[in-house]
């Protein structure tokens, strides 16, 4: 599995967010990219995703 960033920083008060990240990282298959706090651009619109996973079919699962 590829993680972006490899070791994200979760500040104080983000215990649940870290728990979700850890659960996804431990359960998703090796051919998935797991990204935390990335900006996705589509033309003029920006979308910020707290945590996302991308599989072989380029599925995007945003978690907020």
CHARMM internal coordinates of N, CA and C (Angstrom, degrees):
IC EDIT
DIST 1 N 1 CA 1.4361
DIST 1 CA 1 C 1.5221
ANGL 1 N 1 CA 1 C 108.37
DIST 1 C 2 N 1.3154
ANGL 1 CA 1 C 2 N 114.67
DIHE 1 N 1 CA 1 C 2 N 140.74
DIST 2 N 2 CA 1.4620
ANGL 1 C 2 N 2 CA 120.40
DIHE 1 CA 1 C 2 N 2 CA 174.89
DIST 2 CA 2 C 1.5204
ANGL 2 N 2 CA 2 C 108.47
DIHE 1 C 2 N 2 CA 2 C -103.71
DIST 2 C 3 N 1.3164
ANGL 2 CA 2 C 3 N 117.26
DIHE 2 N 2 CA 2 C 3 N 128.72
DIST 3 N 3 CA 1.4619
ANGL 2 C 3 N 3 CA 122.65
DIHE 2 CA 2 C 3 N 3 CA 179.35
DIST 3 CA 3 C 1.5181
ANGL 3 N 3 CA 3 C 109.51
DIHE 2 C 3 N 3 CA 3 C -113.32
DIST 3 C 4 N 1.3183
ANGL 3 CA 3 C 4 N 116.01
DIHE 3 N 3 CA 3 C 4 N 133.11
DIST 4 N 4 CA 1.4612
ANGL 3 C 4 N 4 CA 122.73
DIHE 3 CA 3 C 4 N 4 CA 178.04
DIST 4 CA 4 C 1.5177
ANGL 4 N 4 CA 4 C 108.07
DIHE 3 C 4 N 4 CA 4 C -123.45
DIST 4 C 5 N 1.3252
ANGL 4 CA 4 C 5 N 118.57
DIHE 4 N 4 CA 4 C 5 N 113.05
DIST 5 N 5 CA 1.4596
ANGL 4 C 5 N 5 CA 127.36
DIHE 4 CA 4 C 5 N 5 CA -11.64
DIST 5 CA 5 C 1.5279
ANGL 5 N 5 CA 5 C 110.40
DIHE 4 C 5 N 5 CA 5 C -71.40
DIST 5 C 6 N 1.3201
ANGL 5 CA 5 C 6 N 116.46
DIHE 5 N 5 CA 5 C 6 N 169.43
DIST 6 N 6 CA 1.4688
ANGL 5 C 6 N 6 CA 119.68
DIHE 5 CA 5 C 6 N 6 CA -178.52
DIST 6 CA 6 C 1.5163
ANGL 6 N 6 CA 6 C 112.01
DIHE 5 C 6 N 6 CA 6 C -58.67
DIST 6 C 7 N 1.3036
ANGL 6 CA 6 C 7 N 116.22
DIHE 6 N 6 CA 6 C 7 N -45.79
DIST 7 N 7 CA 1.4707
ANGL 6 C 7 N 7 CA 122.20
DIHE 6 CA 6 C 7 N 7 CA 180.00
DIST 7 CA 7 C 1.5278
ANGL 7 N 7 CA 7 C 108.92
DIHE 6 C 7 N 7 CA 7 C -130.08
DIST 7 C 8 N 1.3368
ANGL 7 CA 7 C 8 N 118.34
DIHE 7 N 7 CA 7 C 8 N 86.43
DIST 8 N 8 CA 1.4679
ANGL 7 C 8 N 8 CA 119.29
DIHE 7 CA 7 C 8 N 8 CA -179.44
DIST 8 CA 8 C 1.5263
ANGL 8 N 8 CA 8 C 111.43
DIHE 7 C 8 N 8 CA 8 C -65.69
DIST 8 C 9 N 1.3188
ANGL 8 CA 8 C 9 N 115.03
DIHE 8 N 8 CA 8 C 9 N 150.81
DIST 9 N 9 CA 1.4592
ANGL 8 C 9 N 9 CA 120.22
DIHE 8 CA 8 C 9 N 9 CA 177.14
DIST 9 CA 9 C 1.5234
ANGL 9 N 9 CA 9 C 109.03
DIHE 8 C 9 N 9 CA 9 C -95.67
DIST 9 C 10 N 1.3056
ANGL 9 CA 9 C 10 N 115.65
DIHE 9 N 9 CA 9 C 10 N 127.56
DIST 10 N 10 CA 1.4536
ANGL 9 C 10 N 10 CA 121.99
DIHE 9 CA 9 C 10 N 10 CA 176.53
DIST 10 CA 10 C 1.5170
ANGL 10 N 10 CA 10 C 107.05
DIHE 9 C 10 N 10 CA 10 C -111.40
DIST 10 C 11 N 1.3058
ANGL 10 CA 10 C 11 N 116.48
DIHE 10 N 10 CA 10 C 11 N 117.27
DIST 11 N 11 CA 1.4597
ANGL 10 C 11 N 11 CA 120.39
DIHE 10 CA 10 C 11 N 11 CA -178.49
DIST 11 CA 11 C 1.5175
ANGL 11 N 11 CA 11 C 111.87
DIHE 10 C 11 N 11 CA 11 C -71.14
DIST 11 C 12 N 1.3254
ANGL 11 CA 11 C 12 N 114.22
DIHE 11 N 11 CA 11 C 12 N 174.42
DIST 12 N 12 CA 1.4653
ANGL 11 C 12 N 12 CA 120.26
DIHE 11 CA 11 C 12 N 12 CA 176.53
DIST 12 CA 12 C 1.5244
ANGL 12 N 12 CA 12 C 109.33
DIHE 11 C 12 N 12 CA 12 C -57.08
DIST 12 C 13 N 1.2953
ANGL 12 CA 12 C 13 N 116.47
DIHE 12 N 12 CA 12 C 13 N 141.06
DIST 13 N 13 CA 1.4560
ANGL 12 C 13 N 13 CA 120.72
DIHE 12 CA 12 C 13 N 13 CA 179.23
DIST 13 CA 13 C 1.5166
ANGL 13 N 13 CA 13 C 114.08
DIHE 12 C 13 N 13 CA 13 C 86.76
DIST 13 C 14 N 1.3234
ANGL 13 CA 13 C 14 N 117.64
DIHE 13 N 13 CA 13 C 14 N 3.78
DIST 14 N 14 CA 1.4684
ANGL 13 C 14 N 14 CA 121.29
DIHE 13 CA 13 C 14 N 14 CA 179.78
DIST 14 CA 14 C 1.5248
ANGL 14 N 14 CA 14 C 110.75
DIHE 13 C 14 N 14 CA 14 C -114.52
DIST 14 C 15 N 1.3074
ANGL 14 CA 14 C 15 N 115.67
DIHE 14 N 14 CA 14 C 15 N 39.35
DIST 15 N 15 CA 1.4659
ANGL 14 C 15 N 15 CA 121.39
DIHE 14 CA 14 C 15 N 15 CA -177.87
DIST 15 CA 15 C 1.5254
ANGL 15 N 15 CA 15 C 110.93
DIHE 14 C 15 N 15 CA 15 C -63.94
DIST 15 C 16 N 1.3248
ANGL 15 CA 15 C 16 N 117.26
DIHE 15 N 15 CA 15 C 16 N -42.46
DIST 16 N 16 CA 1.4678
ANGL 15 C 16 N 16 CA 120.72
DIHE 15 CA 15 C 16 N 16 CA -179.12
DIST 16 CA 16 C 1.5252
ANGL 16 N 16 CA 16 C 110.83
DIHE 15 C 16 N 16 CA 16 C -66.38
DIST 16 C 17 N 1.3185
ANGL 16 CA 16 C 17 N 116.73
DIHE 16 N 16 CA 16 C 17 N -39.74
DIST 17 N 17 CA 1.4605
ANGL 16 C 17 N 17 CA 120.94
DIHE 16 CA 16 C 17 N 17 CA 178.81
DIST 17 CA 17 C 1.5300
ANGL 17 N 17 CA 17 C 110.62
DIHE 16 C 17 N 17 CA 17 C -62.50
DIST 17 C 18 N 1.3202
ANGL 17 CA 17 C 18 N 117.17
DIHE 17 N 17 CA 17 C 18 N -42.56
DIST 18 N 18 CA 1.4664
ANGL 17 C 18 N 18 CA 121.29
DIHE 17 CA 17 C 18 N 18 CA 177.38
DIST 18 CA 18 C 1.5237
ANGL 18 N 18 CA 18 C 110.61
DIHE 17 C 18 N 18 CA 18 C -65.52
DIST 18 C 19 N 1.3264
ANGL 18 CA 18 C 19 N 117.41
DIHE 18 N 18 CA 18 C 19 N -38.13
DIST 19 N 19 CA 1.4677
ANGL 18 C 19 N 19 CA 121.07
DIHE 18 CA 18 C 19 N 19 CA 179.38
DIST 19 CA 19 C 1.5279
ANGL 19 N 19 CA 19 C 110.65
DIHE 18 C 19 N 19 CA 19 C -63.34
DIST 19 C 20 N 1.3336
ANGL 19 CA 19 C 20 N 117.29
DIHE 19 N 19 CA 19 C 20 N -40.59
DIST 20 N 20 CA 1.4695
ANGL 19 C 20 N 20 CA 120.83
DIHE 19 CA 19 C 20 N 20 CA 178.01
DIST 20 CA 20 C 1.5238
ANGL 20 N 20 CA 20 C 109.60
DIHE 19 C 20 N 20 CA 20 C -65.74
DIST 20 C 21 N 1.3347
ANGL 20 CA 20 C 21 N 117.18
DIHE 20 N 20 CA 20 C 21 N -44.83
DIST 21 N 21 CA 1.4673
ANGL 20 C 21 N 21 CA 121.18
DIHE 20 CA 20 C 21 N 21 CA 178.43
DIST 21 CA 21 C 1.5247
ANGL 21 N 21 CA 21 C 110.50
DIHE 20 C 21 N 21 CA 21 C -57.14
DIST 21 C 22 N 1.3319
ANGL 21 CA 21 C 22 N 116.31
DIHE 21 N 21 CA 21 C 22 N -49.40
DIST 22 N 22 CA 1.4623
ANGL 21 C 22 N 22 CA 120.73
DIHE 21 CA 21 C 22 N 22 CA -178.74
DIST 22 CA 22 C 1.5253
ANGL 22 N 22 CA 22 C 111.58
DIHE 21 C 22 N 22 CA 22 C -62.20
DIST 22 C 23 N 1.3265
ANGL 22 CA 22 C 23 N 117.06
DIHE 22 N 22 CA 22 C 23 N -41.12
DIST 23 N 23 CA 1.4681
ANGL 22 C 23 N 23 CA 120.47
DIHE 22 CA 22 C 23 N 23 CA 179.28
DIST 23 CA 23 C 1.5247
ANGL 23 N 23 CA 23 C 110.89
DIHE 22 C 23 N 23 CA 23 C -64.26
DIST 23 C 24 N 1.3338
ANGL 23 CA 23 C 24 N 117.27
DIHE 23 N 23 CA 23 C 24 N -43.42
DIST 24 N 24 CA 1.4629
ANGL 23 C 24 N 24 CA 120.28
DIHE 23 CA 23 C 24 N 24 CA 178.00
DIST 24 CA 24 C 1.5245
ANGL 24 N 24 CA 24 C 110.80
DIHE 23 C 24 N 24 CA 24 C -64.71
DIST 24 C 25 N 1.3137
ANGL 24 CA 24 C 25 N 116.45
DIHE 24 N 24 CA 24 C 25 N -45.12
DIST 25 N 25 CA 1.4670
ANGL 24 C 25 N 25 CA 120.93
DIHE 24 CA 24 C 25 N 25 CA -178.64
DIST 25 CA 25 C 1.5279
ANGL 25 N 25 CA 25 C 111.50
DIHE 24 C 25 N 25 CA 25 C -61.18
DIST 25 C 26 N 1.3181
ANGL 25 CA 25 C 26 N 116.90
DIHE 25 N 25 CA 25 C 26 N -35.55
DIST 26 N 26 CA 1.4633
ANGL 25 C 26 N 26 CA 120.90
DIHE 25 CA 25 C 26 N 26 CA -178.55
DIST 26 CA 26 C 1.5203
ANGL 26 N 26 CA 26 C 113.73
DIHE 25 C 26 N 26 CA 26 C -83.54
DIST 26 C 27 N 1.3287
ANGL 26 CA 26 C 27 N 118.45
DIHE 26 N 26 CA 26 C 27 N -13.68
DIST 27 N 27 CA 1.4618
ANGL 26 C 27 N 27 CA 118.89
DIHE 26 CA 26 C 27 N 27 CA -173.77
DIST 27 CA 27 C 1.5307
ANGL 27 N 27 CA 27 C 114.67
DIHE 26 C 27 N 27 CA 27 C -118.05
DIST 27 C 28 N 1.3264
ANGL 27 CA 27 C 28 N 118.60
DIHE 27 N 27 CA 27 C 28 N -18.47
DIST 28 N 28 CA 1.4648
ANGL 27 C 28 N 28 CA 119.90
DIHE 27 CA 27 C 28 N 28 CA -178.20
DIST 28 CA 28 C 1.5263
ANGL 28 N 28 CA 28 C 110.75
DIHE 27 C 28 N 28 CA 28 C -79.14
DIST 28 C 29 N 1.3400
ANGL 28 CA 28 C 29 N 117.43
DIHE 28 N 28 CA 28 C 29 N 153.25
DIST 29 N 29 CA 1.4671
ANGL 28 C 29 N 29 CA 120.53
DIHE 28 CA 28 C 29 N 29 CA -179.17
DIST 29 CA 29 C 1.5346
ANGL 29 N 29 CA 29 C 112.02
DIHE 28 C 29 N 29 CA 29 C -70.52
DIST 29 C 30 N 1.3249
ANGL 29 CA 29 C 30 N 115.59
DIHE 29 N 29 CA 29 C 30 N 168.68
DIST 30 N 30 CA 1.4626
ANGL 29 C 30 N 30 CA 122.40
DIHE 29 CA 29 C 30 N 30 CA -175.54
DIST 30 CA 30 C 1.5252
ANGL 30 N 30 CA 30 C 114.16
DIHE 29 C 30 N 30 CA 30 C -67.25
DIST 30 C 31 N 1.3335
ANGL 30 CA 30 C 31 N 118.44
DIHE 30 N 30 CA 30 C 31 N -23.18
DIST 31 N 31 CA 1.4652
ANGL 30 C 31 N 31 CA 120.24
DIHE 30 CA 30 C 31 N 31 CA -176.27
DIST 31 CA 31 C 1.5323
ANGL 31 N 31 CA 31 C 112.91
DIHE 30 C 31 N 31 CA 31 C -91.54
DIST 31 C 32 N 1.3220
ANGL 31 CA 31 C 32 N 116.35
DIHE 31 N 31 CA 31 C 32 N 25.46
DIST 32 N 32 CA 1.4610
ANGL 31 C 32 N 32 CA 122.38
DIHE 31 CA 31 C 32 N 32 CA -178.44
DIST 32 CA 32 C 1.5243
ANGL 32 N 32 CA 32 C 109.22
DIHE 31 C 32 N 32 CA 32 C -111.86
DIST 32 C 33 N 1.3359
ANGL 32 CA 32 C 33 N 115.42
DIHE 32 N 32 CA 32 C 33 N 146.58
DIST 33 N 33 CA 1.4622
ANGL 32 C 33 N 33 CA 121.63
DIHE 32 CA 32 C 33 N 33 CA 171.24
DIST 33 CA 33 C 1.5171
ANGL 33 N 33 CA 33 C 107.08
DIHE 32 C 33 N 33 CA 33 C -105.73
DIST 33 C 34 N 1.3147
ANGL 33 CA 33 C 34 N 116.56
DIHE 33 N 33 CA 33 C 34 N 125.83
DIST 34 N 34 CA 1.4637
ANGL 33 C 34 N 34 CA 122.63
DIHE 33 CA 33 C 34 N 34 CA 178.98
DIST 34 CA 34 C 1.5227
ANGL 34 N 34 CA 34 C 107.22
DIHE 33 C 34 N 34 CA 34 C -110.31
DIST 34 C 35 N 1.3341
ANGL 34 CA 34 C 35 N 116.95
DIHE 34 N 34 CA 34 C 35 N 120.67
DIST 35 N 35 CA 1.4634
ANGL 34 C 35 N 35 CA 121.09
DIHE 34 CA 34 C 35 N 35 CA -175.57
DIST 35 CA 35 C 1.5164
ANGL 35 N 35 CA 35 C 110.20
DIHE 34 C 35 N 35 CA 35 C -121.71
DIST 35 C 36 N 1.3277
ANGL 35 CA 35 C 36 N 115.39
DIHE 35 N 35 CA 35 C 36 N 141.63
DIST 36 N 36 CA 1.4621
ANGL 35 C 36 N 36 CA 121.71
DIHE 35 CA 35 C 36 N 36 CA 179.50
DIST 36 CA 36 C 1.5206
ANGL 36 N 36 CA 36 C 109.67
DIHE 35 C 36 N 36 CA 36 C -122.83
DIST 36 C 37 N 1.3224
ANGL 36 CA 36 C 37 N 115.97
DIHE 36 N 36 CA 36 C 37 N 129.58
DIST 37 N 37 CA 1.4627
ANGL 36 C 37 N 37 CA 123.08
DIHE 36 CA 36 C 37 N 37 CA 173.50
DIST 37 CA 37 C 1.5257
ANGL 37 N 37 CA 37 C 111.89
DIHE 36 C 37 N 37 CA 37 C 56.24
DIST 37 C 38 N 1.3185
ANGL 37 CA 37 C 38 N 115.65
DIHE 37 N 37 CA 37 C 38 N 56.17
DIST 38 N 38 CA 1.4594
ANGL 37 C 38 N 38 CA 121.23
DIHE 37 CA 37 C 38 N 38 CA 177.70
DIST 38 CA 38 C 1.5220
ANGL 38 N 38 CA 38 C 109.44
DIHE 37 C 38 N 38 CA 38 C -111.68
DIST 38 C 39 N 1.3249
ANGL 38 CA 38 C 39 N 116.16
DIHE 38 N 38 CA 38 C 39 N 153.40
DIST 39 N 39 CA 1.4564
ANGL 38 C 39 N 39 CA 120.80
DIHE 38 CA 38 C 39 N 39 CA 175.49
DIST 39 CA 39 C 1.5144
ANGL 39 N 39 CA 39 C 108.43
DIHE 38 C 39 N 39 CA 39 C -101.23
DIST 39 C 40 N 1.3181
ANGL 39 CA 39 C 40 N 115.73
DIHE 39 N 39 CA 39 C 40 N 132.50
DIST 40 N 40 CA 1.4556
ANGL 39 C 40 N 40 CA 121.85
DIHE 39 CA 39 C 40 N 40 CA 176.89
DIST 40 CA 40 C 1.5195
ANGL 40 N 40 CA 40 C 107.13
DIHE 39 C 40 N 40 CA 40 C -112.70
DIST 40 C 41 N 1.3099
ANGL 40 CA 40 C 41 N 116.55
DIHE 40 N 40 CA 40 C 41 N 134.94
DIST 41 N 41 CA 1.4586
ANGL 40 C 41 N 41 CA 120.29
DIHE 40 CA 40 C 41 N 41 CA -177.65
DIST 41 CA 41 C 1.5193
ANGL 41 N 41 CA 41 C 110.04
DIHE 40 C 41 N 41 CA 41 C -117.54
DIST 41 C 42 N 1.3193
ANGL 41 CA 41 C 42 N 113.99
DIHE 41 N 41 CA 41 C 42 N 135.79
DIST 42 N 42 CA 1.4566
ANGL 41 C 42 N 42 CA 121.94
DIHE 41 CA 41 C 42 N 42 CA 175.10
DIST 42 CA 42 C 1.5205
ANGL 42 N 42 CA 42 C 106.06
DIHE 41 C 42 N 42 CA 42 C -134.08
DIST 42 C 43 N 1.3099
ANGL 42 CA 42 C 43 N 116.21
DIHE 42 N 42 CA 42 C 43 N 94.88
DIST 43 N 43 CA 1.4567
ANGL 42 C 43 N 43 CA 118.88
DIHE 42 CA 42 C 43 N 43 CA -175.65
DIST 43 CA 43 C 1.5119
ANGL 43 N 43 CA 43 C 110.31
DIHE 42 C 43 N 43 CA 43 C 67.55
DIST 43 C 44 N 1.3173
ANGL 43 CA 43 C 44 N 116.69
DIHE 43 N 43 CA 43 C 44 N -121.70
DIST 44 N 44 CA 1.4620
ANGL 43 C 44 N 44 CA 121.47
DIHE 43 CA 43 C 44 N 44 CA -177.99
DIST 44 CA 44 C 1.5145
ANGL 44 N 44 CA 44 C 112.96
DIHE 43 C 44 N 44 CA 44 C -91.15
DIST 44 C 45 N 1.3057
ANGL 44 CA 44 C 45 N 117.24
DIHE 44 N 44 CA 44 C 45 N -13.82
DIST 45 N 45 CA 1.4602
ANGL 44 C 45 N 45 CA 119.86
DIHE 44 CA 44 C 45 N 45 CA -176.12
DIST 45 CA 45 C 1.5240
ANGL 45 N 45 CA 45 C 110.84
DIHE 44 C 45 N 45 CA 45 C -86.75
DIST 45 C 46 N 1.3128
ANGL 45 CA 45 C 46 N 115.03
DIHE 45 N 45 CA 45 C 46 N 139.53
DIST 46 N 46 CA 1.4624
ANGL 45 C 46 N 46 CA 121.74
DIHE 45 CA 45 C 46 N 46 CA 173.67
DIST 46 CA 46 C 1.5102
ANGL 46 N 46 CA 46 C 108.48
DIHE 45 C 46 N 46 CA 46 C -110.26
DIST 46 C 47 N 1.2928
ANGL 46 CA 46 C 47 N 116.29
DIHE 46 N 46 CA 46 C 47 N 139.56
DIST 47 N 47 CA 1.4514
ANGL 46 C 47 N 47 CA 121.70
DIHE 46 CA 46 C 47 N 47 CA 174.57
DIST 47 CA 47 C 1.5106
ANGL 47 N 47 CA 47 C 107.44
DIHE 46 C 47 N 47 CA 47 C -128.62
DIST 47 C 48 N 1.3114
ANGL 47 CA 47 C 48 N 116.62
DIHE 47 N 47 CA 47 C 48 N 128.03
DIST 48 N 48 CA 1.4598
ANGL 47 C 48 N 48 CA 120.21
DIHE 47 CA 47 C 48 N 48 CA 177.40
DIST 48 CA 48 C 1.5153
ANGL 48 N 48 CA 48 C 107.77
DIHE 47 C 48 N 48 CA 48 C -103.67
DIST 48 C 49 N 1.2960
ANGL 48 CA 48 C 49 N 115.13
DIHE 48 N 48 CA 48 C 49 N 127.99
DIST 49 N 49 CA 1.4522
ANGL 48 C 49 N 49 CA 120.89
DIHE 48 CA 48 C 49 N 49 CA 179.58
DIST 49 CA 49 C 1.5173
ANGL 49 N 49 CA 49 C 108.72
DIHE 48 C 49 N 49 CA 49 C -111.17
DIST 49 C 50 N 1.3051
ANGL 49 CA 49 C 50 N 116.18
DIHE 49 N 49 CA 49 C 50 N 127.18
DIST 50 N 50 CA 1.4581
ANGL 49 C 50 N 50 CA 119.75
DIHE 49 CA 49 C 50 N 50 CA 178.27
DIST 50 CA 50 C 1.5214
ANGL 50 N 50 CA 50 C 110.12
DIHE 49 C 50 N 50 CA 50 C -67.53
DIST 50 C 51 N 1.3110
ANGL 50 CA 50 C 51 N 117.80
DIHE 50 N 50 CA 50 C 51 N -55.74
DIST 51 N 51 CA 1.4656
ANGL 50 C 51 N 51 CA 122.00
DIHE 50 CA 50 C 51 N 51 CA 173.95
DIST 51 CA 51 C 1.5129
ANGL 51 N 51 CA 51 C 107.98
DIHE 50 C 51 N 51 CA 51 C -139.56
DIST 51 C 52 N 1.3078
ANGL 51 CA 51 C 52 N 116.75
DIHE 51 N 51 CA 51 C 52 N 139.01
DIST 52 N 52 CA 1.4581
ANGL 51 C 52 N 52 CA 121.82
DIHE 51 CA 51 C 52 N 52 CA -179.37
DIST 52 CA 52 C 1.5154
ANGL 52 N 52 CA 52 C 108.99
DIHE 51 C 52 N 52 CA 52 C -141.13
DIST 52 C 53 N 1.3147
ANGL 52 CA 52 C 53 N 115.08
DIHE 52 N 52 CA 52 C 53 N 153.34
DIST 53 N 53 CA 1.4579
ANGL 52 C 53 N 53 CA 118.76
DIHE 52 CA 52 C 53 N 53 CA 173.02
DIST 53 CA 53 C 1.5160
ANGL 53 N 53 CA 53 C 108.82
DIHE 52 C 53 N 53 CA 53 C -128.52
DIST 53 C 54 N 1.3224
ANGL 53 CA 53 C 54 N 115.24
DIHE 53 N 53 CA 53 C 54 N 142.05
DIST 54 N 54 CA 1.4503
ANGL 53 C 54 N 54 CA 122.53
DIHE 53 CA 53 C 54 N 54 CA -178.38
DIST 54 CA 54 C 1.5147
ANGL 54 N 54 CA 54 C 108.15
DIHE 53 C 54 N 54 CA 54 C -124.74
DIST 54 C 55 N 1.3254
ANGL 54 CA 54 C 55 N 116.63
DIHE 54 N 54 CA 54 C 55 N 123.00
DIST 55 N 55 CA 1.4503
ANGL 54 C 55 N 55 CA 120.93
DIHE 54 CA 54 C 55 N 55 CA -179.37
DIST 55 CA 55 C 1.5130
ANGL 55 N 55 CA 55 C 111.61
DIHE 54 C 55 N 55 CA 55 C -101.33
DIST 55 C 56 N 1.3239
ANGL 55 CA 55 C 56 N 117.34
DIHE 55 N 55 CA 55 C 56 N -172.28
DIST 56 N 56 CA 1.4605
ANGL 55 C 56 N 56 CA 121.84
DIHE 55 CA 55 C 56 N 56 CA -177.04
DIST 56 CA 56 C 1.5217
ANGL 56 N 56 CA 56 C 113.10
DIHE 55 C 56 N 56 CA 56 C -60.23
DIST 56 C 57 N 1.3090
ANGL 56 CA 56 C 57 N 117.72
DIHE 56 N 56 CA 56 C 57 N -27.66
DIST 57 N 57 CA 1.4669
ANGL 56 C 57 N 57 CA 120.82
DIHE 56 CA 56 C 57 N 57 CA -179.78
DIST 57 CA 57 C 1.5301
ANGL 57 N 57 CA 57 C 111.10
DIHE 56 C 57 N 57 CA 57 C -92.86
DIST 57 C 58 N 1.3329
ANGL 57 CA 57 C 58 N 117.33
DIHE 57 N 57 CA 57 C 58 N 12.44
DIST 58 N 58 CA 1.4560
ANGL 57 C 58 N 58 CA 124.09
DIHE 57 CA 57 C 58 N 58 CA -179.08
DIST 58 CA 58 C 1.5171
ANGL 58 N 58 CA 58 C 112.92
DIHE 57 C 58 N 58 CA 58 C 59.66
DIST 58 C 59 N 1.2949
ANGL 58 CA 58 C 59 N 115.82
DIHE 58 N 58 CA 58 C 59 N 39.31
DIST 59 N 59 CA 1.4637
ANGL 58 C 59 N 59 CA 120.42
DIHE 58 CA 58 C 59 N 59 CA 174.38
DIST 59 CA 59 C 1.5206
ANGL 59 N 59 CA 59 C 108.40
DIHE 58 C 59 N 59 CA 59 C -75.65
DIST 59 C 60 N 1.3221
ANGL 59 CA 59 C 60 N 115.73
DIHE 59 N 59 CA 59 C 60 N 144.83
DIST 60 N 60 CA 1.4610
ANGL 59 C 60 N 60 CA 120.75
DIHE 59 CA 59 C 60 N 60 CA -179.70
DIST 60 CA 60 C 1.5086
ANGL 60 N 60 CA 60 C 108.10
DIHE 59 C 60 N 60 CA 60 C -119.92
DIST 60 C 61 N 1.3028
ANGL 60 CA 60 C 61 N 115.71
DIHE 60 N 60 CA 60 C 61 N 121.91
DIST 61 N 61 CA 1.4576
ANGL 60 C 61 N 61 CA 121.62
DIHE 60 CA 60 C 61 N 61 CA 179.61
DIST 61 CA 61 C 1.5235
ANGL 61 N 61 CA 61 C 108.03
DIHE 60 C 61 N 61 CA 61 C -118.38
DIST 61 C 62 N 1.3406
ANGL 61 CA 61 C 62 N 117.14
DIHE 61 N 61 CA 61 C 62 N 92.68
DIST 62 N 62 CA 1.4680
ANGL 61 C 62 N 62 CA 118.34
DIHE 61 CA 61 C 62 N 62 CA -179.86
DIST 62 CA 62 C 1.5199
ANGL 62 N 62 CA 62 C 111.15
DIHE 61 C 62 N 62 CA 62 C -78.98
DIST 62 C 63 N 1.2974
ANGL 62 CA 62 C 63 N 116.00
DIHE 62 N 62 CA 62 C 63 N 138.02
DIST 63 N 63 CA 1.4603
ANGL 62 C 63 N 63 CA 122.03
DIHE 62 CA 62 C 63 N 63 CA 177.20
DIST 63 CA 63 C 1.5115
ANGL 63 N 63 CA 63 C 107.76
DIHE 62 C 63 N 63 CA 63 C -120.31
DIST 63 C 64 N 1.3167
ANGL 63 CA 63 C 64 N 117.13
DIHE 63 N 63 CA 63 C 64 N 125.47
DIST 64 N 64 CA 1.4693
ANGL 63 C 64 N 64 CA 120.71
DIHE 63 CA 63 C 64 N 64 CA -179.25
DIST 64 CA 64 C 1.4902
ANGL 64 N 64 CA 64 C 109.65
DIHE 63 C 64 N 64 CA 64 C -120.54
END
COOR INIT
IC SEED 1 N 1 CA 1 C
IC BUILD
